[in-house]
């Protein structure tokens, strides 16, 4: 019988396994909105998987997406991982499955209880962040009702085809969302902030120091992007005893900063020091086609409403970005849960494209950073976003931890 030389059999390799990430999460501040109706929490499904997927996509762009230099490359990588619009012959199915199981629906948190009236000398505290949820009598809209102490289980299943690098990107995006984001509306101002419950909490919560190393930003992440990123971001964390204390003090700081009460202490009843209003907007006709303003760099739109009985109000109107109706603030102010059951007040300035044109009453104006502004001079700040960090350090006075991503 003739001998037949058979080819060598391939070595058997175990099939790639899907990775599953399971976390128990709990709200540390009330959430508002996020439901199918504006300003309302869905009573049947307060935490929606689709909303969390959207958050994770954003934080993926802010972390792993920072290494890309073009929108086209970013979109391609994002679609491969998270999915996209399906076309004929290309279903564009995502490779990260997501499930949410509500463990406790918590309890109602009416606006009037979350942000009760404060003493005039204290200012609005965290109620300063919650103005969209106040009662609007003229429109016959009641005060919003949020929910607090919701607990839920989040389960992410990573497809077996994902590379280890992609898996690491998902884990980094998840860490960033838990630390810097939240659920519902107004998460950049502290609503719906989260913590992790259970034995593996410290794996997913940031340490008091070394936040950049813990987050594990991808190597060679650039900061010259046309989208918001954590690459190049700066921030501080101020230790606080509880999320409530952190949130209230952040509100006090932000009210002080928006009014420009530097170098003096915050005084709720005194006027603002920024040049935006009196020296620019109230003299709009004399300003030409370029406006030197500070507050548009903190987010748009800005609405100056008419106040009944205010004789000195000389400008009313809306400032908005020329190309869209909204420009999200690059500044995040929120309570942050830390390892070991600790908490802090977070002030984070993300790296984001700056507006260069704004629209007022249908007319476009070129936007430039202010010069010789009394608030910037008082804080010795190079620009408005630099003033946020320097103002926060001066406001809190106590020991804070600075970081750069």
PyMOL commands that set and color helices and strands:
alter all, ss='L'
color gray80, all
select helices_A, chain A and resi 49-62+64-67+71-82+111-114+125-129+131-133+137-139+164-180+187-189+201-204+211-215+243-259+276-286+295-298+339-341+374-379+384-396
alter helices_A, ss='H'
color red, helices_A
select strands_A, chain A and resi 19-27+96-104+107-110+145-148+151-158+194-197+229-240+290-292+302-304+317-321+331-338+342-351+357-360+363-368+400-404
alter strands_A, ss='S'
color yellow, strands_A
deselect
rebuild
show_as cartoon
